[in-house]
Amino acid sequence: MNRAYLLLAGLHMALIFWFSAQPGESVGIPPPWDKLVHAGVYGLLGYLLVQGTGRPFFAWSLSVLYGLSDEVHQLFVPGRVFDLGDWLADAGGAGAVVLAWGLLSRRRVRLQR
C-alpha cells in the first residue's frame, strides 16, 4: 500500500466534491466535452487508487461508487442534476485507466523475467 498515492487520491476526491458543489452551470463545460472531462478526472482517480492499493478491481469499484455518490450529491446542489451519462463516463474513464495499468503491470513483470 502506497500512502502517498492514497493521500493524493483523497485530495483529488475532495477537489471533485468541491467542483460538484458549485451551483448551476458555474463549472461551464459544454457537452460532449463534459463526458471527456469526467472520464479524465475519474481516470486519474482510478490511477491514484490503483497505485495506492495495488488492487485494480478495488480501485475501479471505489472510483465508480465515488462517481455515483458525486452524482447523488449534485441532486442537492441548486441547478445541478444526477446525470447517468456523467456516471457512465466516470466508470469508463476509471475502468480504462485501471485496465491499462493492469496490462502494463503484467507486461513489465514478463519483461523482467
CNS distance restraints for C-alpha pairs under 8 A (distance, minus, plus):
assign (resid   1 and name CA) (resid  52 and name CA) 5.47 0.50 0.50
assign (resid   1 and name CA) (resid  53 and name CA) 4.91 0.50 0.50
assign (resid   1 and name CA) (resid  54 and name CA) 6.78 0.50 0.50
assign (resid   2 and name CA) (resid   6 and name CA) 6.51 0.50 0.50
assign (resid   2 and name CA) (resid  51 and name CA) 6.90 0.50 0.50
assign (resid   2 and name CA) (resid  52 and name CA) 4.46 0.50 0.50
assign (resid   2 and name CA) (resid  53 and name CA) 6.52 0.50 0.50
assign (resid   3 and name CA) (resid   7 and name CA) 6.01 0.50 0.50
assign (resid   3 and name CA) (resid  52 and name CA) 6.20 0.50 0.50
assign (resid   4 and name CA) (resid   8 and name CA) 6.27 0.50 0.50
assign (resid   4 and name CA) (resid  52 and name CA) 7.24 0.50 0.50
assign (resid   5 and name CA) (resid   9 and name CA) 6.06 0.50 0.50
assign (resid   5 and name CA) (resid  48 and name CA) 5.46 0.50 0.50
assign (resid   5 and name CA) (resid  49 and name CA) 6.84 0.50 0.50
assign (resid   5 and name CA) (resid  51 and name CA) 6.23 0.50 0.50
assign (resid   5 and name CA) (resid  52 and name CA) 4.68 0.50 0.50
assign (resid   6 and name CA) (resid  10 and name CA) 6.19 0.50 0.50
assign (resid   6 and name CA) (resid  48 and name CA) 6.69 0.50 0.50
assign (resid   6 and name CA) (resid  49 and name CA) 6.20 0.50 0.50
assign (resid   6 and name CA) (resid  51 and name CA) 7.98 0.50 0.50
assign (resid   6 and name CA) (resid  52 and name CA) 4.96 0.50 0.50
assign (resid   6 and name CA) (resid  53 and name CA) 7.62 0.50 0.50
assign (resid   7 and name CA) (resid  11 and name CA) 6.27 0.50 0.50
assign (resid   8 and name CA) (resid  12 and name CA) 6.04 0.50 0.50
assign (resid   8 and name CA) (resid  48 and name CA) 6.85 0.50 0.50
assign (resid   9 and name CA) (resid  13 and name CA) 6.13 0.50 0.50
assign (resid   9 and name CA) (resid  45 and name CA) 6.00 0.50 0.50
assign (resid   9 and name CA) (resid  48 and name CA) 5.37 0.50 0.50
assign (resid   9 and name CA) (resid  49 and name CA) 6.10 0.50 0.50
assign (resid  10 and name CA) (resid  14 and name CA) 6.27 0.50 0.50
assign (resid  11 and name CA) (resid  15 and name CA) 6.28 0.50 0.50
assign (resid  12 and name CA) (resid  16 and name CA) 6.26 0.50 0.50
assign (resid  12 and name CA) (resid  45 and name CA) 6.85 0.50 0.50
assign (resid  13 and name CA) (resid  17 and name CA) 6.19 0.50 0.50
assign (resid  13 and name CA) (resid  45 and name CA) 7.49 0.50 0.50
assign (resid  14 and name CA) (resid  18 and name CA) 6.19 0.50 0.50
assign (resid  15 and name CA) (resid  19 and name CA) 6.28 0.50 0.50
assign (resid  16 and name CA) (resid  20 and name CA) 6.15 0.50 0.50
assign (resid  16 and name CA) (resid  70 and name CA) 7.93 0.50 0.50
assign (resid  17 and name CA) (resid  21 and name CA) 6.19 0.50 0.50
assign (resid  17 and name CA) (resid  70 and name CA) 6.81 0.50 0.50
assign (resid  18 and name CA) (resid  22 and name CA) 6.87 0.50 0.50
assign (resid  19 and name CA) (resid  27 and name CA) 7.16 0.50 0.50
assign (resid  20 and name CA) (resid  70 and name CA) 6.96 0.50 0.50
assign (resid  20 and name CA) (resid  73 and name CA) 7.55 0.50 0.50
assign (resid  20 and name CA) (resid  74 and name CA) 6.26 0.50 0.50
assign (resid  20 and name CA) (resid  77 and name CA) 7.94 0.50 0.50
assign (resid  21 and name CA) (resid  73 and name CA) 7.84 0.50 0.50
assign (resid  21 and name CA) (resid  74 and name CA) 6.89 0.50 0.50
assign (resid  21 and name CA) (resid  77 and name CA) 6.09 0.50 0.50
assign (resid  22 and name CA) (resid  26 and name CA) 6.36 0.50 0.50
assign (resid  22 and name CA) (resid  27 and name CA) 7.07 0.50 0.50
assign (resid  22 and name CA) (resid  77 and name CA) 7.27 0.50 0.50
assign (resid  23 and name CA) (resid  77 and name CA) 5.83 0.50 0.50
assign (resid  23 and name CA) (resid  78 and name CA) 5.21 0.50 0.50
assign (resid  23 and name CA) (resid  79 and name CA) 5.62 0.50 0.50
assign (resid  23 and name CA) (resid  80 and name CA) 6.47 0.50 0.50
assign (resid  24 and name CA) (resid  77 and name CA) 7.79 0.50 0.50
assign (resid  24 and name CA) (resid  78 and name CA) 6.05 0.50 0.50
assign (resid  24 and name CA) (resid  79 and name CA) 3.86 0.50 0.50
assign (resid  24 and name CA) (resid  80 and name CA) 5.44 0.50 0.50
assign (resid  25 and name CA) (resid  79 and name CA) 7.12 0.50 0.50
assign (resid  25 and name CA) (resid  80 and name CA) 7.61 0.50 0.50
assign (resid  29 and name CA) (resid  33 and name CA) 6.47 0.50 0.50
assign (resid  29 and name CA) (resid  34 and name CA) 5.35 0.50 0.50
assign (resid  30 and name CA) (resid  34 and name CA) 5.87 0.50 0.50
assign (resid  31 and name CA) (resid  35 and name CA) 7.00 0.50 0.50
assign (resid  32 and name CA) (resid  36 and name CA) 7.19 0.50 0.50
assign (resid  33 and name CA) (resid  37 and name CA) 6.30 0.50 0.50
assign (resid  34 and name CA) (resid  38 and name CA) 6.13 0.50 0.50
assign (resid  34 and name CA) (resid  86 and name CA) 7.78 0.50 0.50
assign (resid  35 and name CA) (resid  39 and name CA) 6.14 0.50 0.50
assign (resid  35 and name CA) (resid  85 and name CA) 7.41 0.50 0.50
assign (resid  35 and name CA) (resid  86 and name CA) 5.96 0.50 0.50
assign (resid  35 and name CA) (resid  89 and name CA) 5.65 0.50 0.50
assign (resid  36 and name CA) (resid  40 and name CA) 6.11 0.50 0.50
assign (resid  36 and name CA) (resid  89 and name CA) 7.29 0.50 0.50
assign (resid  37 and name CA) (resid  41 and name CA) 5.99 0.50 0.50
assign (resid  38 and name CA) (resid  42 and name CA) 6.07 0.50 0.50
assign (resid  38 and name CA) (resid  86 and name CA) 6.42 0.50 0.50
assign (resid  38 and name CA) (resid  89 and name CA) 5.78 0.50 0.50
assign (resid  38 and name CA) (resid  90 and name CA) 5.35 0.50 0.50
assign (resid  38 and name CA) (resid  93 and name CA) 7.33 0.50 0.50
assign (resid  39 and name CA) (resid  43 and name CA) 5.74 0.50 0.50
assign (resid  39 and name CA) (resid  89 and name CA) 4.97 0.50 0.50
assign (resid  39 and name CA) (resid  90 and name CA) 4.94 0.50 0.50
assign (resid  39 and name CA) (resid  91 and name CA) 7.43 0.50 0.50
assign (resid  39 and name CA) (resid  92 and name CA) 6.36 0.50 0.50
assign (resid  39 and name CA) (resid  93 and name CA) 3.87 0.50 0.50
assign (resid  39 and name CA) (resid  94 and name CA) 6.85 0.50 0.50
assign (resid  40 and name CA) (resid  44 and name CA) 6.16 0.50 0.50
assign (resid  40 and name CA) (resid  90 and name CA) 7.95 0.50 0.50
assign (resid  40 and name CA) (resid  93 and name CA) 5.93 0.50 0.50
assign (resid  40 and name CA) (resid  94 and name CA) 7.97 0.50 0.50
assign (resid  41 and name CA) (resid  45 and name CA) 6.42 0.50 0.50
assign (resid  41 and name CA) (resid  90 and name CA) 7.57 0.50 0.50
assign (resid  41 and name CA) (resid  93 and name CA) 7.68 0.50 0.50
assign (resid  42 and name CA) (resid  46 and name CA) 6.02 0.50 0.50
assign (resid  42 and name CA) (resid  63 and name CA) 6.67 0.50 0.50
assign (resid  42 and name CA) (resid  67 and name CA) 7.73 0.50 0.50
assign (resid  42 and name CA) (resid  90 and name CA) 5.16 0.50 0.50
assign (resid  42 and name CA) (resid  91 and name CA) 7.28 0.50 0.50
assign (resid  42 and name CA) (resid  93 and name CA) 5.64 0.50 0.50
assign (resid  42 and name CA) (resid  94 and name CA) 5.08 0.50 0.50
assign (resid  43 and name CA) (resid  47 and name CA) 6.17 0.50 0.50
assign (resid  43 and name CA) (resid  90 and name CA) 7.40 0.50 0.50
assign (resid  43 and name CA) (resid  92 and name CA) 7.98 0.50 0.50
assign (resid  43 and name CA) (resid  93 and name CA) 4.47 0.50 0.50
assign (resid  43 and name CA) (resid  94 and name CA) 3.97 0.50 0.50
assign (resid  43 and name CA) (resid  95 and name CA) 7.22 0.50 0.50
assign (resid  43 and name CA) (resid  96 and name CA) 7.10 0.50 0.50
assign (resid  43 and name CA) (resid  97 and name CA) 5.38 0.50 0.50
assign (resid  43 and name CA) (resid  98 and name CA) 7.60 0.50 0.50
assign (resid  44 and name CA) (resid  48 and name CA) 6.16 0.50 0.50
assign (resid  44 and name CA) (resid  94 and name CA) 7.18 0.50 0.50
assign (resid  44 and name CA) (resid  97 and name CA) 7.61 0.50 0.50
assign (resid  45 and name CA) (resid  49 and name CA) 6.12 0.50 0.50
assign (resid  45 and name CA) (resid  63 and name CA) 6.54 0.50 0.50
assign (resid  45 and name CA) (resid  94 and name CA) 6.89 0.50 0.50
assign (resid  46 and name CA) (resid  50 and name CA) 6.02 0.50 0.50
assign (resid  46 and name CA) (resid  59 and name CA) 5.64 0.50 0.50
assign (resid  46 and name CA) (resid  60 and name CA) 5.78 0.50 0.50
assign (resid  46 and name CA) (resid  63 and name CA) 5.87 0.50 0.50
assign (resid  46 and name CA) (resid  94 and name CA) 4.75 0.50 0.50
assign (resid  46 and name CA) (resid  95 and name CA) 7.37 0.50 0.50
assign (resid  46 and name CA) (resid  97 and name CA) 6.58 0.50 0.50
assign (resid  46 and name CA) (resid  98 and name CA) 5.97 0.50 0.50
assign (resid  47 and name CA) (resid  51 and name CA) 6.01 0.50 0.50
assign (resid  47 and name CA) (resid  59 and name CA) 7.83 0.50 0.50
assign (resid  47 and name CA) (resid  94 and name CA) 7.42 0.50 0.50
assign (resid  47 and name CA) (resid  97 and name CA) 6.24 0.50 0.50
assign (resid  47 and name CA) (resid  98 and name CA) 6.12 0.50 0.50
assign (resid  47 and name CA) (resid 101 and name CA) 7.54 0.50 0.50
assign (resid  48 and name CA) (resid  52 and name CA) 5.99 0.50 0.50
assign (resid  49 and name CA) (resid  53 and name CA) 5.97 0.50 0.50
assign (resid  49 and name CA) (resid  54 and name CA) 7.80 0.50 0.50
assign (resid  49 and name CA) (resid  59 and name CA) 5.05 0.50 0.50
assign (resid  50 and name CA) (resid  54 and name CA) 4.96 0.50 0.50
assign (resid  50 and name CA) (resid  55 and name CA) 5.65 0.50 0.50
assign (resid  50 and name CA) (resid  56 and name CA) 5.38 0.50 0.50
assign (resid  50 and name CA) (resid  58 and name CA) 7.74 0.50 0.50
assign (resid  50 and name CA) (resid  59 and name CA) 5.06 0.50 0.50
assign (resid  50 and name CA) (resid  60 and name CA) 7.82 0.50 0.50
assign (resid  50 and name CA) (resid  98 and name CA) 6.78 0.50 0.50
assign (resid  53 and name CA) (resid  59 and name CA) 7.27 0.50 0.50
assign (resid  55 and name CA) (resid  59 and name CA) 6.12 0.50 0.50
assign (resid  56 and name CA) (resid  60 and name CA) 6.12 0.50 0.50
assign (resid  56 and name CA) (resid  98 and name CA) 5.89 0.50 0.50
assign (resid  56 and name CA) (resid  99 and name CA) 7.52 0.50 0.50
assign (resid  56 and name CA) (resid 102 and name CA) 6.93 0.50 0.50
assign (resid  57 and name CA) (resid  61 and name CA) 5.97 0.50 0.50
assign (resid  58 and name CA) (resid  62 and name CA) 6.03 0.50 0.50
assign (resid  59 and name CA) (resid  63 and name CA) 6.16 0.50 0.50
assign (resid  59 and name CA) (resid  98 and name CA) 7.48 0.50 0.50
assign (resid  60 and name CA) (resid  64 and name CA) 6.16 0.50 0.50
assign (resid  60 and name CA) (resid  91 and name CA) 7.56 0.50 0.50
assign (resid  60 and name CA) (resid  94 and name CA) 5.90 0.50 0.50
assign (resid  60 and name CA) (resid  95 and name CA) 5.92 0.50 0.50
assign (resid  60 and name CA) (resid  98 and name CA) 6.58 0.50 0.50
assign (resid  61 and name CA) (resid  65 and name CA) 6.12 0.50 0.50
assign (resid  62 and name CA) (resid  66 and name CA) 5.98 0.50 0.50
assign (resid  63 and name CA) (resid  67 and name CA) 6.10 0.50 0.50
assign (resid  63 and name CA) (resid  90 and name CA) 7.67 0.50 0.50
assign (resid  63 and name CA) (resid  91 and name CA) 7.08 0.50 0.50
assign (resid  63 and name CA) (resid  94 and name CA) 6.50 0.50 0.50
assign (resid  64 and name CA) (resid  68 and name CA) 6.25 0.50 0.50
assign (resid  64 and name CA) (resid  87 and name CA) 7.65 0.50 0.50
assign (resid  64 and name CA) (resid  90 and name CA) 6.67 0.50 0.50
assign (resid  64 and name CA) (resid  91 and name CA) 5.14 0.50 0.50
assign (resid  64 and name CA) (resid  94 and name CA) 7.48 0.50 0.50
assign (resid  65 and name CA) (resid  69 and name CA) 6.20 0.50 0.50
assign (resid  66 and name CA) (resid  70 and name CA) 6.03 0.50 0.50
assign (resid  67 and name CA) (resid  71 and name CA) 6.32 0.50 0.50
assign (resid  67 and name CA) (resid  87 and name CA) 5.85 0.50 0.50
assign (resid  67 and name CA) (resid  90 and name CA) 6.08 0.50 0.50
assign (resid  67 and name CA) (resid  91 and name CA) 7.40 0.50 0.50
assign (resid  68 and name CA) (resid  72 and name CA) 6.28 0.50 0.50
assign (resid  68 and name CA) (resid  87 and name CA) 6.23 0.50 0.50
assign (resid  69 and name CA) (resid  73 and name CA) 5.96 0.50 0.50
assign (resid  70 and name CA) (resid  74 and name CA) 6.38 0.50 0.50
assign (resid  71 and name CA) (resid  75 and name CA) 6.94 0.50 0.50
assign (resid  71 and name CA) (resid  81 and name CA) 7.28 0.50 0.50
assign (resid  71 and name CA) (resid  82 and name CA) 4.86 0.50 0.50
assign (resid  71 and name CA) (resid  83 and name CA) 6.60 0.50 0.50
assign (resid  71 and name CA) (resid  86 and name CA) 7.92 0.50 0.50
assign (resid  71 and name CA) (resid  87 and name CA) 6.95 0.50 0.50
assign (resid  72 and name CA) (resid  76 and name CA) 7.61 0.50 0.50
assign (resid  72 and name CA) (resid  82 and name CA) 6.02 0.50 0.50
assign (resid  73 and name CA) (resid  77 and name CA) 7.10 0.50 0.50
assign (resid  74 and name CA) (resid  80 and name CA) 5.39 0.50 0.50
assign (resid  74 and name CA) (resid  81 and name CA) 5.53 0.50 0.50
assign (resid  74 and name CA) (resid  82 and name CA) 6.11 0.50 0.50
assign (resid  75 and name CA) (resid  80 and name CA) 6.23 0.50 0.50
assign (resid  75 and name CA) (resid  81 and name CA) 5.10 0.50 0.50
assign (resid  75 and name CA) (resid  82 and name CA) 5.82 0.50 0.50
assign (resid  76 and name CA) (resid  80 and name CA) 7.62 0.50 0.50
assign (resid  77 and name CA) (resid  81 and name CA) 7.81 0.50 0.50
assign (resid  83 and name CA) (resid  87 and name CA) 6.55 0.50 0.50
assign (resid  84 and name CA) (resid  88 and name CA) 6.19 0.50 0.50
assign (resid  85 and name CA) (resid  89 and name CA) 6.14 0.50 0.50
assign (resid  86 and name CA) (resid  90 and name CA) 6.17 0.50 0.50
assign (resid  87 and name CA) (resid  91 and name CA) 6.25 0.50 0.50
assign (resid  88 and name CA) (resid  92 and name CA) 5.98 0.50 0.50
assign (resid  89 and name CA) (resid  93 and name CA) 5.95 0.50 0.50
assign (resid  90 and name CA) (resid  94 and name CA) 6.19 0.50 0.50
assign (resid  91 and name CA) (resid  95 and name CA) 5.88 0.50 0.50
assign (resid  92 and name CA) (resid  96 and name CA) 5.98 0.50 0.50
assign (resid  93 and name CA) (resid  97 and name CA) 6.34 0.50 0.50
assign (resid  94 and name CA) (resid  98 and name CA) 6.04 0.50 0.50
assign (resid  95 and name CA) (resid  99 and name CA) 5.86 0.50 0.50
assign (resid  96 and name CA) (resid 100 and name CA) 6.08 0.50 0.50
assign (resid  97 and name CA) (resid 101 and name CA) 6.07 0.50 0.50
assign (resid  98 and name CA) (resid 102 and name CA) 6.21 0.50 0.50
assign (resid  99 and name CA) (resid 103 and name CA) 6.24 0.50 0.50
assign (resid 100 and name CA) (resid 104 and name CA) 6.04 0.50 0.50
assign (resid 101 and name CA) (resid 105 and name CA) 5.95 0.50 0.50
assign (resid 102 and name CA) (resid 106 and name CA) 6.25 0.50 0.50
assign (resid 103 and name CA) (resid 107 and name CA) 6.26 0.50 0.50
assign (resid 104 and name CA) (resid 108 and name CA) 6.12 0.50 0.50
assign (resid 105 and name CA) (resid 109 and name CA) 6.34 0.50 0.50
assign (resid 106 and name CA) (resid 110 and name CA) 6.30 0.50 0.50
assign (resid 107 and name CA) (resid 111 and name CA) 6.16 0.50 0.50
assign (resid 108 and name CA) (resid 112 and name CA) 6.24 0.50 0.50
assign (resid 109 and name CA) (resid 113 and name CA) 6.67 0.50 0.50
